[in-house]
Amino acid sequence: MTAVAGRTGRRPGAVSAPYQVGDVVRGPEALPPGDYRTPATYEGKVVQVGSGSGSGWSGVDADSAYLWVRLPDSTERKLAIRACVLLTPANRPAP
């Protein structure tokens, strides 16, 4: 097997998602296009980072990107990534 130097598994120019699984965030629910309700705000632990494009995060417009978070009652909600704020990073104790 030959190693390929510098290979990261990401496309050139790709940017890492601003959140990772395990982060605790707060943000508005990601509503479907054309739904003009005021989105509810939720706080939970990130369990998945994704996008509406079906390709994960790589190459995604932040307007369609989302996070799945697990709430304290064990339900999950899809949050709009562009308006989320990080409360507690993964793998670090709370302040």
PDB file as gemmi writes it, atoms N, CA and C in Angstrom:
CRYST1    1.000    1.000    1.000  90.00  90.00  90.00 P 1                      
ATOM      1  N   MET A   1       0.851  -1.173   0.000  1.00  0.00           N  
ATOM      2  CA  MET A   1       0.000   0.000   0.000  1.00  0.00           C  
ATOM      3  C   MET A   1       0.897   1.237   0.000  1.00  0.00           C  
ATOM      4  N   THR A   2       0.524   2.210  -0.806  1.00  0.00           N  
ATOM      5  CA  THR A   2       1.294   3.434  -0.910  1.00  0.00           C  
ATOM      6  C   THR A   2       0.549   4.571  -0.233  1.00  0.00           C  
ATOM      7  N   ALA A   3       1.236   5.291   0.637  1.00  0.00           N  
ATOM      8  CA  ALA A   3       0.617   6.442   1.315  1.00  0.00           C  
ATOM      9  C   ALA A   3       0.632   7.643   0.387  1.00  0.00           C  
ATOM     10  N   VAL A   4      -0.410   8.445   0.451  1.00  0.00           N  
ATOM     11  CA  VAL A   4      -0.493   9.659  -0.350  1.00  0.00           C  
ATOM     12  C   VAL A   4      -0.299  10.840   0.580  1.00  0.00           C  
ATOM     13  N   ALA A   5       0.795  11.552   0.405  1.00  0.00           N  
ATOM     14  CA  ALA A   5       1.106  12.693   1.274  1.00  0.00           C  
ATOM     15  C   ALA A   5       0.094  13.809   1.085  1.00  0.00           C  
ATOM     16  N   GLY A   6      -0.324  14.389   2.185  1.00  0.00           N  
ATOM     17  CA  GLY A   6      -1.200  15.549   2.145  1.00  0.00           C  
ATOM     18  C   GLY A   6      -2.665  15.235   1.887  1.00  0.00           C  
ATOM     19  N   ARG A   7      -3.026  13.994   1.773  1.00  0.00           N  
ATOM     20  CA  ARG A   7      -4.435  13.654   1.515  1.00  0.00           C  
ATOM     21  C   ARG A   7      -5.249  13.791   2.798  1.00  0.00           C  
ATOM     22  N   THR A   8      -6.305  14.583   2.746  1.00  0.00           N  
ATOM     23  CA  THR A   8      -7.113  14.825   3.942  1.00  0.00           C  
ATOM     24  C   THR A   8      -8.501  14.221   3.830  1.00  0.00           C  
ATOM     25  N   GLY A   9      -8.896  13.775   2.628  1.00  0.00           N  
ATOM     26  CA  GLY A   9     -10.240  13.251   2.444  1.00  0.00           C  
ATOM     27  C   GLY A   9     -11.261  14.333   2.165  1.00  0.00           C  
ATOM     28  N   ARG A  10     -10.823  15.596   2.109  1.00  0.00           N  
ATOM     29  CA  ARG A  10     -11.738  16.704   1.812  1.00  0.00           C  
ATOM     30  C   ARG A  10     -11.390  17.289   0.460  1.00  0.00           C  
ATOM     31  N   ARG A  11     -12.381  17.893  -0.158  1.00  0.00           N  
ATOM     32  CA  ARG A  11     -12.139  18.559  -1.433  1.00  0.00           C  
ATOM     33  C   ARG A  11     -11.284  19.801  -1.208  1.00  0.00           C  
ATOM     34  N   PRO A  12     -10.468  20.179  -2.216  1.00  0.00           N  
ATOM     35  CA  PRO A  12      -9.671  21.407  -2.085  1.00  0.00           C  
ATOM     36  C   PRO A  12     -10.577  22.602  -1.814  1.00  0.00           C  
ATOM     37  N   GLY A  13     -10.198  23.419  -0.872  1.00  0.00           N  
ATOM     38  CA  GLY A  13     -10.974  24.604  -0.529  1.00  0.00           C  
ATOM     39  C   GLY A  13     -12.129  24.340   0.418  1.00  0.00           C  
ATOM     40  N   ALA A  14     -12.347  23.074   0.798  1.00  0.00           N  
ATOM     41  CA  ALA A  14     -13.439  22.754   1.719  1.00  0.00           C  
ATOM     42  C   ALA A  14     -13.129  23.322   3.096  1.00  0.00           C  
ATOM     43  N   VAL A  15     -14.171  23.693   3.806  1.00  0.00           N  
ATOM     44  CA  VAL A  15     -14.033  24.271   5.134  1.00  0.00           C  
ATOM     45  C   VAL A  15     -14.649  23.320   6.144  1.00  0.00           C  
ATOM     46  N   SER A  16     -14.024  23.184   7.297  1.00  0.00           N  
ATOM     47  CA  SER A  16     -14.587  22.328   8.339  1.00  0.00           C  
ATOM     48  C   SER A  16     -15.853  22.959   8.905  1.00  0.00           C  
ATOM     49  N   ALA A  17     -16.771  22.112   9.313  1.00  0.00           N  
ATOM     50  CA  ALA A  17     -17.989  22.599   9.954  1.00  0.00           C  
ATOM     51  C   ALA A  17     -17.608  23.332  11.237  1.00  0.00           C  
ATOM     52  N   PRO A  18     -18.340  24.382  11.598  1.00  0.00           N  
ATOM     53  CA  PRO A  18     -18.005  25.141  12.801  1.00  0.00           C  
ATOM     54  C   PRO A  18     -18.362  24.420  14.102  1.00  0.00           C  
ATOM     55  N   TYR A  19     -19.074  23.309  14.008  1.00  0.00           N  
ATOM     56  CA  TYR A  19     -19.460  22.542  15.196  1.00  0.00           C  
ATOM     57  C   TYR A  19     -19.092  21.094  14.984  1.00  0.00           C  
ATOM     58  N   GLN A  20     -18.963  20.368  16.079  1.00  0.00           N  
ATOM     59  CA  GLN A  20     -18.677  18.945  15.981  1.00  0.00           C  
ATOM     60  C   GLN A  20     -19.633  18.172  16.876  1.00  0.00           C  
ATOM     61  N   VAL A  21     -19.741  16.871  16.602  1.00  0.00           N  
ATOM     62  CA  VAL A  21     -20.594  16.012  17.410  1.00  0.00           C  
ATOM     63  C   VAL A  21     -20.139  16.105  18.863  1.00  0.00           C  
ATOM     64  N   GLY A  22     -21.082  16.301  19.761  1.00  0.00           N  
ATOM     65  CA  GLY A  22     -20.788  16.421  21.185  1.00  0.00           C  
ATOM     66  C   GLY A  22     -20.832  17.850  21.704  1.00  0.00           C  
ATOM     67  N   ASP A  23     -20.712  18.852  20.803  1.00  0.00           N  
ATOM     68  CA  ASP A  23     -20.847  20.248  21.225  1.00  0.00           C  
ATOM     69  C   ASP A  23     -22.264  20.481  21.732  1.00  0.00           C  
ATOM     70  N   VAL A  24     -22.415  21.382  22.691  1.00  0.00           N  
ATOM     71  CA  VAL A  24     -23.742  21.813  23.140  1.00  0.00           C  
ATOM     72  C   VAL A  24     -23.982  23.183  22.522  1.00  0.00           C  
ATOM     73  N   VAL A  25     -25.098  23.317  21.807  1.00  0.00           N  
ATOM     74  CA  VAL A  25     -25.413  24.555  21.093  1.00  0.00           C  
ATOM     75  C   VAL A  25     -26.838  24.991  21.398  1.00  0.00           C  
ATOM     76  N   ARG A  26     -27.113  26.253  21.069  1.00  0.00           N  
ATOM     77  CA  ARG A  26     -28.473  26.802  21.143  1.00  0.00           C  
ATOM     78  C   ARG A  26     -28.738  27.478  19.813  1.00  0.00           C  
ATOM     79  N   GLY A  27     -29.939  27.259  19.266  1.00  0.00           N  
ATOM     80  CA  GLY A  27     -30.272  27.902  18.009  1.00  0.00           C  
ATOM     81  C   GLY A  27     -31.694  27.628  17.589  1.00  0.00           C  
ATOM     82  N   PRO A  28     -32.109  28.278  16.483  1.00  0.00           N  
ATOM     83  CA  PRO A  28     -33.476  28.137  15.999  1.00  0.00           C  
ATOM     84  C   PRO A  28     -33.667  26.861  15.184  1.00  0.00           C  
ATOM     85  N   GLU A  29     -34.875  26.354  15.250  1.00  0.00           N  
ATOM     86  CA  GLU A  29     -35.258  25.197  14.449  1.00  0.00           C  
ATOM     87  C   GLU A  29     -35.076  25.512  12.962  1.00  0.00           C  
ATOM     88  N   ALA A  30     -34.608  24.532  12.179  1.00  0.00           N  
ATOM     89  CA  ALA A  30     -34.478  24.692  10.728  1.00  0.00           C  
ATOM     90  C   ALA A  30     -35.828  24.357  10.101  1.00  0.00           C  
ATOM     91  N   LEU A  31     -36.501  25.370   9.602  1.00  0.00           N  
ATOM     92  CA  LEU A  31     -37.816  25.174   8.991  1.00  0.00           C  
ATOM     93  C   LEU A  31     -37.651  24.858   7.508  1.00  0.00           C  
ATOM     94  N   PRO A  32     -38.586  24.096   6.939  1.00  0.00           N  
ATOM     95  CA  PRO A  32     -38.510  23.803   5.505  1.00  0.00           C  
ATOM     96  C   PRO A  32     -38.721  25.067   4.679  1.00  0.00           C  
ATOM     97  N   PRO A  33     -38.198  25.085   3.439  1.00  0.00           N  
ATOM     98  CA  PRO A  33     -38.408  26.251   2.571  1.00  0.00           C  
ATOM     99  C   PRO A  33     -39.890  26.573   2.440  1.00  0.00           C  
ATOM    100  N   GLY A  34     -40.199  27.850   2.506  1.00  0.00           N  
ATOM    101  CA  GLY A  34     -41.585  28.288   2.380  1.00  0.00           C  
ATOM    102  C   GLY A  34     -42.377  28.292   3.677  1.00  0.00           C  
ATOM    103  N   ASP A  35     -41.779  27.797   4.748  1.00  0.00           N  
ATOM    104  CA  ASP A  35     -42.448  27.807   6.057  1.00  0.00           C  
ATOM    105  C   ASP A  35     -42.025  29.093   6.759  1.00  0.00           C  
ATOM    106  N   TYR A  36     -42.950  29.984   6.962  1.00  0.00           N  
ATOM    107  CA  TYR A  36     -42.619  31.309   7.491  1.00  0.00           C  
ATOM    108  C   TYR A  36     -42.983  31.496   8.959  1.00  0.00           C  
ATOM    109  N   ARG A  37     -43.218  30.374   9.665  1.00  0.00           N  
ATOM    110  CA  ARG A  37     -43.460  30.474  11.107  1.00  0.00           C  
ATOM    111  C   ARG A  37     -42.207  31.004  11.793  1.00  0.00           C  
ATOM    112  N   THR A  38     -42.381  31.542  12.967  1.00  0.00           N  
ATOM    113  CA  THR A  38     -41.225  31.915  13.773  1.00  0.00           C  
ATOM    114  C   THR A  38     -40.642  30.629  14.352  1.00  0.00           C  
ATOM    115  N   PRO A  39     -39.362  30.327  14.042  1.00  0.00           N  
ATOM    116  CA  PRO A  39     -38.802  29.065  14.533  1.00  0.00           C  
ATOM    117  C   PRO A  39     -38.600  29.072  16.047  1.00  0.00           C  
ATOM    118  N   ALA A  40     -38.880  27.939  16.661  1.00  0.00           N  
ATOM    119  CA  ALA A  40     -38.624  27.776  18.096  1.00  0.00           C  
ATOM    120  C   ALA A  40     -37.111  27.668  18.306  1.00  0.00           C  
ATOM    121  N   THR A  41     -36.641  28.064  19.481  1.00  0.00           N  
ATOM    122  CA  THR A  41     -35.221  27.962  19.825  1.00  0.00           C  
ATOM    123  C   THR A  41     -35.031  26.777  20.762  1.00  0.00           C  
ATOM    124  N   TYR A  42     -33.998  25.988  20.472  1.00  0.00           N  
ATOM    125  CA  TYR A  42     -33.702  24.804  21.269  1.00  0.00           C  
ATOM    126  C   TYR A  42     -32.242  24.803  21.687  1.00  0.00           C  
ATOM    127  N   GLU A  43     -31.949  24.050  22.739  1.00  0.00           N  
ATOM    128  CA  GLU A  43     -30.589  23.859  23.226  1.00  0.00           C  
ATOM    129  C   GLU A  43     -30.367  22.362  23.384  1.00  0.00           C  
ATOM    130  N   GLY A  44     -29.254  21.868  22.851  1.00  0.00           N  
ATOM    131  CA  GLY A  44     -28.984  20.443  22.973  1.00  0.00           C  
ATOM    132  C   GLY A  44     -27.584  20.080  22.519  1.00  0.00           C  
ATOM    133  N   LYS A  45     -27.297  18.786  22.564  1.00  0.00           N  
ATOM    134  CA  LYS A  45     -25.988  18.254  22.190  1.00  0.00           C  
ATOM    135  C   LYS A  45     -26.019  17.827  20.724  1.00  0.00           C  
ATOM    136  N   VAL A  46     -25.025  18.279  19.944  1.00  0.00           N  
ATOM    137  CA  VAL A  46     -24.946  17.947  18.523  1.00  0.00           C  
ATOM    138  C   VAL A  46     -24.735  16.443  18.352  1.00  0.00           C  
ATOM    139  N   VAL A  47     -25.605  15.823  17.538  1.00  0.00           N  
ATOM    140  CA  VAL A  47     -25.458  14.394  17.233  1.00  0.00           C  
ATOM    141  C   VAL A  47     -25.161  14.174  15.756  1.00  0.00           C  
ATOM    142  N   GLN A  48     -25.362  15.211  14.912  1.00  0.00           N  
ATOM    143  CA  GLN A  48     -25.045  15.097  13.488  1.00  0.00           C  
ATOM    144  C   GLN A  48     -24.938  16.488  12.885  1.00  0.00           C  
ATOM    145  N   VAL A  49     -23.985  16.647  11.954  1.00  0.00           N  
ATOM    146  CA  VAL A  49     -23.831  17.879  11.192  1.00  0.00           C  
ATOM    147  C   VAL A  49     -24.171  17.530   9.755  1.00  0.00           C  
ATOM    148  N   GLY A  50     -25.053  18.309   9.114  1.00  0.00           N  
ATOM    149  CA  GLY A  50     -25.451  17.967   7.758  1.00  0.00           C  
ATOM    150  C   GLY A  50     -25.868  19.164   6.945  1.00  0.00           C  
ATOM    151  N   SER A  51     -26.460  18.864   5.782  1.00  0.00           N  
ATOM    152  CA  SER A  51     -26.914  19.916   4.884  1.00  0.00           C  
ATOM    153  C   SER A  51     -28.083  19.415   4.072  1.00  0.00           C  
ATOM    154  N   GLY A  52     -28.733  20.326   3.416  1.00  0.00           N  
ATOM    155  CA  GLY A  52     -29.835  19.946   2.550  1.00  0.00           C  
ATOM    156  C   GLY A  52     -29.383  19.361   1.230  1.00  0.00           C  
ATOM    157  N   SER A  53     -28.072  19.357   0.959  1.00  0.00           N  
ATOM    158  CA  SER A  53     -27.588  18.907  -0.342  1.00  0.00           C  
ATOM    159  C   SER A  53     -27.362  17.408  -0.404  1.00  0.00           C  
ATOM    160  N   GLY A  54     -27.429  16.711   0.732  1.00  0.00           N  
ATOM    161  CA  GLY A  54     -27.191  15.280   0.731  1.00  0.00           C  
ATOM    162  C   GLY A  54     -25.720  14.904   0.697  1.00  0.00           C  
ATOM    163  N   SER A  55     -24.823  15.891   0.774  1.00  0.00           N  
ATOM    164  CA  SER A  55     -23.392  15.602   0.671  1.00  0.00           C  
ATOM    165  C   SER A  55     -22.653  15.854   1.977  1.00  0.00           C  
ATOM    166  N   GLY A  56     -23.356  15.884   3.099  1.00  0.00           N  
ATOM    167  CA  GLY A  56     -22.685  16.196   4.355  1.00  0.00           C  
ATOM    168  C   GLY A  56     -22.370  17.673   4.406  1.00  0.00           C  
ATOM    169  N   TRP A  57     -21.258  18.051   4.996  1.00  0.00           N  
ATOM    170  CA  TRP A  57     -20.925  19.470   5.140  1.00  0.00           C  
ATOM    171  C   TRP A  57     -20.157  20.017   3.950  1.00  0.00           C  
ATOM    172  N   SER A  58     -19.295  19.210   3.354  1.00  0.00           N  
ATOM    173  CA  SER A  58     -18.364  19.680   2.340  1.00  0.00           C  
ATOM    174  C   SER A  58     -19.066  20.389   1.184  1.00  0.00           C  
ATOM    175  N   GLY A  59     -18.696  21.641   0.964  1.00  0.00           N  
ATOM    176  CA  GLY A  59     -19.216  22.406  -0.149  1.00  0.00           C  
ATOM    177  C   GLY A  59     -20.628  22.942   0.044  1.00  0.00           C  
ATOM    178  N   VAL A  60     -21.091  23.026   1.258  1.00  0.00           N  
ATOM    179  CA  VAL A  60     -22.471  23.406   1.547  1.00  0.00           C  
ATOM    180  C   VAL A  60     -22.597  24.896   1.820  1.00  0.00           C  
ATOM    181  N   ASP A  61     -23.654  25.485   1.323  1.00  0.00           N  
ATOM    182  CA  ASP A  61     -23.992  26.863   1.635  1.00  0.00           C  
ATOM    183  C   ASP A  61     -24.565  26.889   3.048  1.00  0.00           C  
ATOM    184  N   ALA A  62     -24.070  27.776   3.891  1.00  0.00           N  
ATOM    185  CA  ALA A  62     -24.510  27.829   5.292  1.00  0.00           C  
ATOM    186  C   ALA A  62     -26.014  28.065   5.423  1.00  0.00           C  
ATOM    187  N   ASP A  63     -26.651  28.637   4.406  1.00  0.00           N  
ATOM    188  CA  ASP A  63     -28.096  28.868   4.481  1.00  0.00           C  
ATOM    189  C   ASP A  63     -28.891  27.569   4.474  1.00  0.00           C  
ATOM    190  N   SER A  64     -28.300  26.483   3.956  1.00  0.00           N  
ATOM    191  CA  SER A  64     -29.036  25.221   3.942  1.00  0.00           C  
ATOM    192  C   SER A  64     -28.455  24.190   4.904  1.00  0.00           C  
ATOM    193  N   ALA A  65     -27.389  24.543   5.612  1.00  0.00           N  
ATOM    194  CA  ALA A  65     -26.754  23.601   6.537  1.00  0.00           C  
ATOM    195  C   ALA A  65     -27.531  23.536   7.845  1.00  0.00           C  
ATOM    196  N   TYR A  66     -27.440  22.382   8.494  1.00  0.00           N  
ATOM    197  CA  TYR A  66     -28.164  22.205   9.747  1.00  0.00           C  
ATOM    198  C   TYR A  66     -27.399  21.303  10.701  1.00  0.00           C  
ATOM    199  N   LEU A  67     -27.847  21.298  11.936  1.00  0.00           N  
ATOM    200  CA  LEU A  67     -27.344  20.405  12.974  1.00  0.00           C  
ATOM    201  C   LEU A  67     -28.514  19.618  13.510  1.00  0.00           C  
ATOM    202  N   TRP A  68     -28.311  18.349  13.814  1.00  0.00           N  
ATOM    203  CA  TRP A  68     -29.291  17.596  14.601  1.00  0.00           C  
ATOM    204  C   TRP A  68     -28.793  17.626  16.024  1.00  0.00           C  
ATOM    205  N   VAL A  69     -29.648  18.039  16.938  1.00  0.00           N  
ATOM    206  CA  VAL A  69     -29.273  18.080  18.355  1.00  0.00           C  
ATOM    207  C   VAL A  69     -30.229  17.214  19.167  1.00  0.00           C  
ATOM    208  N   ARG A  70     -29.692  16.603  20.207  1.00  0.00           N  
ATOM    209  CA  ARG A  70     -30.503  15.809  21.134  1.00  0.00           C  
ATOM    210  C   ARG A  70     -30.831  16.697  22.331  1.00  0.00           C  
ATOM    211  N   LEU A  71     -32.107  16.814  22.614  1.00  0.00           N  
ATOM    212  CA  LEU A  71     -32.589  17.638  23.715  1.00  0.00           C  
ATOM    213  C   LEU A  71     -32.559  16.844  25.019  1.00  0.00           C  
ATOM    214  N   PRO A  72     -32.679  17.517  26.159  1.00  0.00           N  
ATOM    215  CA  PRO A  72     -32.671  16.823  27.455  1.00  0.00           C  
ATOM    216  C   PRO A  72     -33.742  15.734  27.584  1.00  0.00           C  
ATOM    217  N   ASP A  73     -34.868  15.861  26.852  1.00  0.00           N  
ATOM    218  CA  ASP A  73     -35.922  14.835  26.930  1.00  0.00           C  
ATOM    219  C   ASP A  73     -35.675  13.681  25.947  1.00  0.00           C  
ATOM    220  N   SER A  74     -34.484  13.636  25.339  1.00  0.00           N  
ATOM    221  CA  SER A  74     -34.032  12.596  24.393  1.00  0.00           C  
ATOM    222  C   SER A  74     -34.665  12.681  23.007  1.00  0.00           C  
ATOM    223  N   THR A  75     -35.458  13.719  22.723  1.00  0.00           N  
ATOM    224  CA  THR A  75     -35.937  13.921  21.360  1.00  0.00           C  
ATOM    225  C   THR A  75     -34.855  14.674  20.596  1.00  0.00           C  
ATOM    226  N   GLU A  76     -34.963  14.712  19.277  1.00  0.00           N  
ATOM    227  CA  GLU A  76     -33.988  15.426  18.461  1.00  0.00           C  
ATOM    228  C   GLU A  76     -34.670  16.499  17.635  1.00  0.00           C  
ATOM    229  N   ARG A  77     -33.931  17.576  17.381  1.00  0.00           N  
ATOM    230  CA  ARG A  77     -34.430  18.675  16.557  1.00  0.00           C  
ATOM    231  C   ARG A  77     -33.350  19.064  15.559  1.00  0.00           C  
ATOM    232  N   LYS A  78     -33.823  19.541  14.416  1.00  0.00           N  
ATOM    233  CA  LYS A  78     -32.939  20.004  13.349  1.00  0.00           C  
ATOM    234  C   LYS A  78     -32.826  21.524  13.485  1.00  0.00           C  
ATOM    235  N   LEU A  79     -31.601  22.024  13.736  1.00  0.00           N  
ATOM    236  CA  LEU A  79     -31.378  23.457  13.930  1.00  0.00           C  
ATOM    237  C   LEU A  79     -30.647  24.065  12.747  1.00  0.00           C  
ATOM    238  N   ALA A  80     -30.950  25.325  12.442  1.00  0.00           N  
ATOM    239  CA  ALA A  80     -30.273  26.062  11.379  1.00  0.00           C  
ATOM    240  C   ALA A  80     -28.876  26.448  11.863  1.00  0.00           C  
ATOM    241  N   ILE A  81     -27.848  25.920  11.217  1.00  0.00           N  
ATOM    242  CA  ILE A  81     -26.474  26.102  11.672  1.00  0.00           C  
ATOM    243  C   ILE A  81     -26.052  27.566  11.662  1.00  0.00           C  
ATOM    244  N   ARG A  82     -26.568  28.355  10.724  1.00  0.00           N  
ATOM    245  CA  ARG A  82     -26.127  29.751  10.558  1.00  0.00           C  
ATOM    246  C   ARG A  82     -26.447  30.628  11.762  1.00  0.00           C  
ATOM    247  N   ALA A  83     -27.429  30.196  12.590  1.00  0.00           N  
ATOM    248  CA  ALA A  83     -27.845  31.018  13.720  1.00  0.00           C  
ATOM    249  C   ALA A  83     -27.566  30.361  15.064  1.00  0.00           C  
ATOM    250  N   CYS A  84     -26.835  29.242  15.071  1.00  0.00           N  
ATOM    251  CA  CYS A  84     -26.526  28.564  16.337  1.00  0.00           C  
ATOM    252  C   CYS A  84     -25.354  29.219  17.044  1.00  0.00           C  
ATOM    253  N   VAL A  85     -25.329  29.074  18.354  1.00  0.00           N  
ATOM    254  CA  VAL A  85     -24.195  29.535  19.147  1.00  0.00           C  
ATOM    255  C   VAL A  85     -23.680  28.364  19.979  1.00  0.00           C  
ATOM    256  N   LEU A  86     -22.378  28.294  20.093  1.00  0.00           N  
ATOM    257  CA  LEU A  86     -21.731  27.247  20.872  1.00  0.00           C  
ATOM    258  C   LEU A  86     -21.825  27.589  22.351  1.00  0.00           C  
ATOM    259  N   LEU A  87     -22.344  26.652  23.143  1.00  0.00           N  
ATOM    260  CA  LEU A  87     -22.430  26.854  24.592  1.00  0.00           C  
ATOM    261  C   LEU A  87     -21.314  26.112  25.316  1.00  0.00           C  
ATOM    262  N   THR A  88     -21.096  24.847  24.954  1.00  0.00           N  
ATOM    263  CA  THR A  88     -20.033  24.037  25.561  1.00  0.00           C  
ATOM    264  C   THR A  88     -19.390  23.187  24.475  1.00  0.00           C  
ATOM    265  N   PRO A  89     -18.093  23.368  24.219  1.00  0.00           N  
ATOM    266  CA  PRO A  89     -17.421  22.535  23.218  1.00  0.00           C  
ATOM    267  C   PRO A  89     -17.366  21.077  23.671  1.00  0.00           C  
ATOM    268  N   ALA A  90     -17.332  20.169  22.720  1.00  0.00           N  
ATOM    269  CA  ALA A  90     -17.198  18.743  22.995  1.00  0.00           C  
ATOM    270  C   ALA A  90     -15.847  18.475  23.647  1.00  0.00           C  
ATOM    271  N   ASN A  91     -15.806  17.478  24.508  1.00  0.00           N  
ATOM    272  CA  ASN A  91     -14.558  17.021  25.147  1.00  0.00           C  
ATOM    273  C   ASN A  91     -13.878  18.058  26.015  1.00  0.00           C  
ATOM    274  N   ARG A  92     -14.624  19.060  26.474  1.00  0.00           N  
ATOM    275  CA  ARG A  92     -14.061  20.049  27.402  1.00  0.00           C  
ATOM    276  C   ARG A  92     -15.071  20.266  28.512  1.00  0.00           C  
ATOM    277  N   PRO A  93     -14.624  20.395  29.723  1.00  0.00           N  
ATOM    278  CA  PRO A  93     -15.571  20.624  30.819  1.00  0.00           C  
ATOM    279  C   PRO A  93     -16.247  21.988  30.707  1.00  0.00           C  
ATOM    280  N   ALA A  94     -17.453  22.055  31.198  1.00  0.00           N  
ATOM    281  CA  ALA A  94     -18.181  23.325  31.220  1.00  0.00           C  
ATOM    282  C   ALA A  94     -17.456  24.312  32.124  1.00  0.00           C  
ATOM    283  N   PRO A  95     -17.496  25.605  31.791  1.00  0.00           N  
ATOM    284  CA  PRO A  95     -16.810  26.616  32.620  1.00  0.00           C  
ATOM    285  C   PRO A  95     -17.442  26.777  33.985  1.00  0.00           C  
TER     286      PRO A  95                                                      
END                                                                             
